[in-house]
């Protein structure tokens, strides 16, 4: 139940606070006074959008807050709308929350019936939803929707699988050719770089071998003369003889020995280099392999690393083509299983809908009869077959559409073809009354000129129906008719006044005396 509503700086409203009572709360006033802004504020508070021009001129933001009582506990909602940025902030019990949270709560807080709701009533999808809400089988409806989603996913997978198969099948010969060419060479991802490094190393070994041999010839000599080591040995012996005679040659033998040892070390290195150079790989084999790789790259028109990746891709594609039939069979089996389950659900749901349609139609007819419709009015649901699973005759859902016959002799027609504005208003009231009786939720019912297009004695019947509904539900009612306003538990009048060049909307709770004067005004009495 809505206990308190406060609106600050919204449109013509500077600051108003309204305390609502259980039962029927009526808002009256001249056209343009601002009654609809009060309802717009409630819609904004429960998740609807607001345009920036509705913030009162010269103010930074509009604020709407309300105190609801849900399941015996207080719930405070506040929403602020910033004029400059066009953004809003929502608070639930003084804590920030998202609009999604409040939108989910909306159906427990308010049910707003307006001209927009009348238009929804004309939509076949909304009519079908009304009937399903009347059913006491929510689990069956949820299972039906789940199975439909699964069938859709299954069909999508089958379609994607078939499209992929056709696309790859056209390329099978190319894949097989590429696979054969790659398998002939069996390239490795970094092989080309390694071979080029080896080729460079082999070429360097030739230079090493040639220069090491020349260096060793200097060290050891050849047939034409003695080498550097033999010459150095002779020099070392001669200087050794001088060492014992001349003082200047004291350190000469040691220096010559060190020189000889260094040359012997160099000789060992040269021998090792010559030995390693003699073990180099076959340069022709390297060149042949590099040529084969180059030919493969030319044929497949891509670098070697891409060819190695292509090899795996081709393998996967060919494997897919080989296993595609099996995957299709599995999906077809799953599709059949889902179809069987859906058929079983529909075998329960369709008869249940027809039974519920009879009960709902009868209850709705009784409601309409109490709202001034002819006692001969007929209301029923027309069912049309809709296939939910192509190719299966047992997966037919019977979709309901509301049809009525307001007067004898007229052919039954959908609501949108023959219902007038006044008839739709009363029709909507009848539907809301039925829905309110068939739910444990107690949201505040909001009727925005539900009496539109209604006049004469019918108004008294509409008023009686509203009063009956208000006996068990809190109601906010905007009306221009005293027949309805006189039934109010609490009556508010909305007025507009101008002070110092500024326009203000006021909302005042009426005393019994003031209520009498307002009803007289609404009746046209002076």
Long-range contacts (C-beta under 8 A, 24 or more apart in sequence): 1-68, 1-69, 1-442, 1-444, 1-474, 2-42, 2-66, 2-67, 2-68, 2-109, 2-110, 2-444, 2-474, 2-476, 3-67, 3-68, 3-69, 4-66, 4-67, 5-38, 5-41, 5-42, 5-64, 5-65, 5-66, 6-63, 6-64, 6-65, 6-66, 7-37, 7-38, 7-41, 7-62, 7-63, 7-64, 8-62, 8-63, 8-64, 9-55, 9-56, 9-59, 9-61, 9-62, 9-63, 10-37, 10-40, 10-41, 10-54, 10-55, 10-56, 10-62, 10-63, 10-64, 11-37, 11-40, 11-54, 11-56, 11-505, 12-37, 12-56, 12-496, 12-503, 12-504, 12-505, 13-37, 13-38, 13-41, 13-56, 13-504, 13-505, 14-56, 14-504, 14-505, 16-505, 16-506, 16-507, 18-492, 18-507, 18-509, 19-509, 20-444, 20-474, 20-476, 20-490, 21-474, 21-489, 21-490, 22-474, 22-489, 23-470, 23-471, 23-474, 23-475, 23-489, 23-490, 24-466, 24-467, 24-470, 24-475, 24-477, 24-487, 24-488, 24-489, 24-490, 25-474, 25-475, 25-476, 25-477, 25-488, 25-489, 25-490, 25-491, 25-492, 26-477, 26-478, 26-479, 26-484, 26-485, 26-487, 26-488, 26-490, 26-491, 26-492, 27-476, 27-477, 27-478, 27-479, 27-492, 27-493, 27-494, 27-507, 28-478, 28-479, 28-480, 28-485, 28-491, 28-492, 28-493, 28-494, 28-518, 28-522, 29-493, 29-494, 29-495, 30-495, 30-496, 31-480, 32-496, 33-494, 33-495, 33-496, 33-505, 34-494, 34-496, 34-505, 35-478, 35-494, 36-448, 36-478, 37-505, 38-494, 38-507, 39-112, 39-114, 39-446, 39-448, 39-476, 39-478, 42-66, 42-110, 42-112, 42-446, 43-112, 44-79, 44-81, 45-77, 45-78, 45-79, 45-102, 46-77, 46-102, 46-103, 46-105, 46-106, 46-109, 46-110, 47-99, 47-102, 47-103, 47-106, 50-81, 50-88, 52-81, 52-83, 52-86, 54-81, 55-81, 55-83, 59-83, 60-84, 68-109, 70-108, 70-109, 77-102, 77-109, 107-441, 107-443, 108-441, 108-443, 109-443, 109-444, 110-443, 110-444, 110-445, 110-446, 111-432, 111-435, 111-436, 111-443, 111-444, 111-445, 111-446, 112-446, 112-448, 113-428, 113-429, 113-432, 113-445, 113-446, 113-447, 113-448, 113-450, 114-446, 114-448, 114-449, 115-448, 115-449, 115-452, 117-428, 118-421, 118-424, 118-425, 118-428, 121-415, 121-424, 121-427, 121-428, 121-431, 122-414, 122-415, 122-416, 122-419, 122-424, 124-399, 124-401, 124-402, 124-414, 127-381, 127-400, 127-401, 127-402, 127-415, 128-399, 128-400, 128-401, 130-360, 130-402, 130-431, 130-435, 131-353, 131-356, 131-357, 131-360, 131-381, 131-400, 132-353, 133-435, 133-438, 134-356, 134-359, 134-360, 134-434, 134-438, 135-352, 135-353, 135-356, 137-348, 137-349, 137-352, 140-345, 140-348, 140-349, 140-352, 141-349, 143-345, 144-342, 144-345, 144-346, 144-349, 144-397, 147-338, 147-341, 147-342, 147-345, 148-342, 148-388, 150-338, 151-335, 151-338, 151-339, 151-342, 151-388, 151-389, 154-331, 154-334, 154-335, 154-338, 155-335, 157-331, 158-328, 158-331, 158-332, 158-335, 161-324, 161-327, 161-328, 161-331, 162-328, 164-320, 164-324, 165-320, 165-321, 165-324, 168-317, 168-320, 168-321, 169-321, 171-317, 172-318, 172-321, 175-314, 175-317, 175-318, 176-318, 178-300, 178-310, 178-314, 179-311, 179-314, 179-315, 179-318, 181-296, 181-299, 181-300, 182-296, 182-300, 182-307, 182-310, 182-311, 182-314, 184-296, 185-292, 185-293, 185-296, 187-293, 187-296, 187-304, 187-307, 187-308, 188-308, 189-304, 189-305, 189-308, 191-289, 191-293, 191-304, 192-290, 192-293, 192-304, 195-286, 195-289, 195-290, 195-293, 196-290, 198-281, 198-286, 199-283, 199-286, 199-287, 199-290, 201-280, 202-280, 202-281, 202-283, 202-286, 203-283, 205-276, 205-277, 205-280, 206-277, 208-273, 208-276, 208-277, 209-273, 209-274, 209-277, 209-278, 212-270, 212-273, 212-274, 212-277, 213-274, 215-266, 215-270, 216-267, 216-270, 216-271, 216-274, 219-263, 219-266, 219-267, 219-270, 220-267, 228-263, 229-260, 229-263, 229-264, 229-267, 232-256, 232-259, 232-260, 232-263, 233-260, 236-260, 339-389, 339-392, 339-394, 339-395, 342-388, 342-389, 342-395, 343-389, 343-392, 343-394, 343-395, 346-388, 346-394, 346-395, 346-396, 346-397, 347-394, 349-397, 350-396, 350-397, 350-398, 353-383, 353-398, 353-400, 354-383, 354-398, 357-381, 357-383, 357-400, 360-434, 363-434, 364-430, 364-431, 364-434, 367-429, 367-430, 367-433, 367-434, 367-465, 368-426, 368-427, 368-430, 370-461, 370-464, 370-465, 371-426, 371-429, 371-430, 371-458, 371-461, 371-462, 371-465, 372-426, 372-454, 372-457, 372-458, 372-461, 372-462, 373-406, 373-423, 373-426, 374-406, 374-407, 374-408, 376-407, 376-408, 377-404, 377-405, 377-406, 377-407, 378-404, 378-405, 378-412, 379-403, 379-404, 379-405, 380-404, 380-412, 382-412, 420-453, 421-452, 421-453, 422-452, 422-453, 422-454, 422-455, 422-458, 423-453, 424-453, 425-449, 425-450, 425-451, 425-452, 425-453, 425-454, 426-450, 426-454, 426-458, 426-462, 429-462, 429-465, 429-466, 430-465, 432-469, 433-465, 433-468, 433-469, 436-469, 436-472, 436-473, 442-473, 442-474, 444-473, 444-474, 444-475, 444-476, 445-469, 445-473, 445-474, 445-475, 445-476, 446-475, 446-476, 446-477, 447-475, 447-476, 447-477, 447-478, 447-479, 448-478, 449-478, 449-479, 449-480, 450-477, 450-479, 451-479, 451-480, 451-481, 451-484, 459-483, 459-484, 463-487, 480-522, 481-522, 482-519, 482-522, 482-523, 485-518, 485-519, 485-522, 486-519, 488-515, 491-515, 491-518, 493-518
